[in-house]
Each structure stands twice: as C-alpha cells, then as structure tokens.
Amino acid sequence: MARLLVVDDEPRIVRLLTRILVSEGYDVETASTGEEALLTAAAVDVDLVVLDLLLPGIDGHAVLRELLRRDARARVLVLSALGDEEARAQCLAEGAVDYVAKPFAVADLLARVAAQLADVSTDAPPAGRTTA
C-alpha cells in the first residue's frame, strides 16, 4: 500500500483529501505546517507528498526544496490555490513532479497521484522530472 503525506493548513482540505485517498486504498499521513511536514517526512517513509504552498512558518517552496535536498528522488505533487503560470513553473523548476491548482477535480487529482505512484512501482524517474 502506498503511503502519502498530505500537507495543508486548512483542516477541511486535509479531511477531504484523507477521506478520498484512504477510500482509494492509500495510507495517509498528514501535516498542517511546513515544520510538521519536514518532521513527518523524516520519520515516516512516504511515496508521495501532496503539498500546499501557503503554509504557516516554513512555506511550501522551502519544504519542497528541503525534501529534495534530503532525497533527490522524493516525489512532491503541489496542490495550491496559487494557480498562475509563474507559481506552477517555479514549483516544477524546483523539482515538483506535478502541480494541481485549487479548486481541483477529484478525478484529476487521483489520476495524477496514481500516475506518480505507478512510476514508483516501476522504479522509473519521477514523471515530470528528467534525469541528467
């Protein structure tokens, strides 16, 4: 069973994502701050991080960079209300494997999660990220 870390400071979003992902058979850990996300990611082996950018304390960009500094193969799917092209491009340049803007379609998010986890099972480089 794949383990996901959902990081969002909105309890309603965390509950919704947890319910949806658990119903799809995923094991879900949660965090509501950047600090909590980094601590959880260090303590628990996760296959994919679903990360909001607008977090209290350490913001999502810093969390993304730190997760990838710790493990270059970490897979981070950004899920953010910042849906502009610049935010999307910055996250992908920083190493996110995908970017979904809020509000999001559940079926779209689940398809993107499944695609990233399929890459994990084949030990391929993360989709959306090239290797040099």
N, C-alpha and C positions, 0 to 999 in steps of 0.2 A: 504494500500500500504506500503510495506516495505521500510525503509529508510536506505541507505548505505552511509558510509563515505569512499571515495577513497582518499588515501594519497600517493602521488608520486611527486617527484620533477621534473619529465620530463613532460612538458606540452603536448607533443604528446601522451603519455600514458594516462594522465588524460582525454584528449579529447576523445580518443578511448574508454576507459572504460566507461566514462559518456555516450557516444552515444550508446554503446552496452547495458548498464544496463538500461538506460531510455527506449530504444526500447523494453526491456523485461518487462516494467511496473514498474520499481523501481524508487523511489525518490532518487536522488543522491546529496550529499554534497561533496565538495572537499577541500583538503588542500595540500599545497606543501612543508611544513616544519613540523618538529616534534612539534614545539611550536603551530603552527596553528592547527594541528590535535588535540592537547590536549584542546585548547580553543574551537574548534568546537564541540568536543565530550562532553564538559562540558555544552555547550549552547544548543545543539540540541540532542534530543533523537534518537539514531541510533540503528538499529537492528543488523548490521554487519559492521565491519571496514575492508576494504581491504587495507593492509598496506605494503608499500615498506620498506626495511630495511635501504637502503643507502640514508639517508636524511640529508640535511644541518642542523647544530645546533644539536638539540636533535635527536639521531639516532632512527631507528625503534625498536631496542631492548628496549631502555629506554621508548619509547612510549607504547609499548606492556605491559611492567611491570607496568607503571603508570596507564594505562587504567584498568588493572586487579586489581590494588591496590584500585582504586576508586570504581570498581564494579566487584566483583568476577565472575559474570555471563556474563560479556562482551564477545562478540564473535569477534575474530580477525582472519582473514584469511590473512596470509602473502603471498605477491606476490613479489618475489625478483629475481634479477639476480644472487644472491648467491644460486646456486643450489646444492652445495655439501652436502653430508650426515651430516656433522657436523653442518652446519648452520640450516639445516632442524630439526635435533634432538634438537638443542638448543632452537629454537623457540617453538617447541612442548612442551619441558620441561618447558619453561617459561609460557605456558598457551595458546598458539595459538591453534585454533581449527582445522586449516588446513594450508598447505603450498604448494604453487604453484610456480614453477620456471619459470622465463622468459628465453627464449620466451615461450609463453603458447598457447595452443589451446583454442580458444574462447568457443567452446562447452564444453570442460572440465571445464573451469573456471565457466561457467554458471551453470553447473551441481553441482559443489561444493557449489556455492552460494545458489542455490535452496535447497540443502540438509541441509545447516546450517539454512536457514530461515524456513524450514519445522520443524526443532527442536524447533524454537522459537514459532511457532504456536501451537505446542503440549505441550509447557512448559516443555520439556524434558531437561536434562542436555545437554550442547553443545556436538555435535558429536566430537569424538576425545579426549574429556576431561572427566575423570572419577570423580565421587564424592566420598569422603571418608566417 
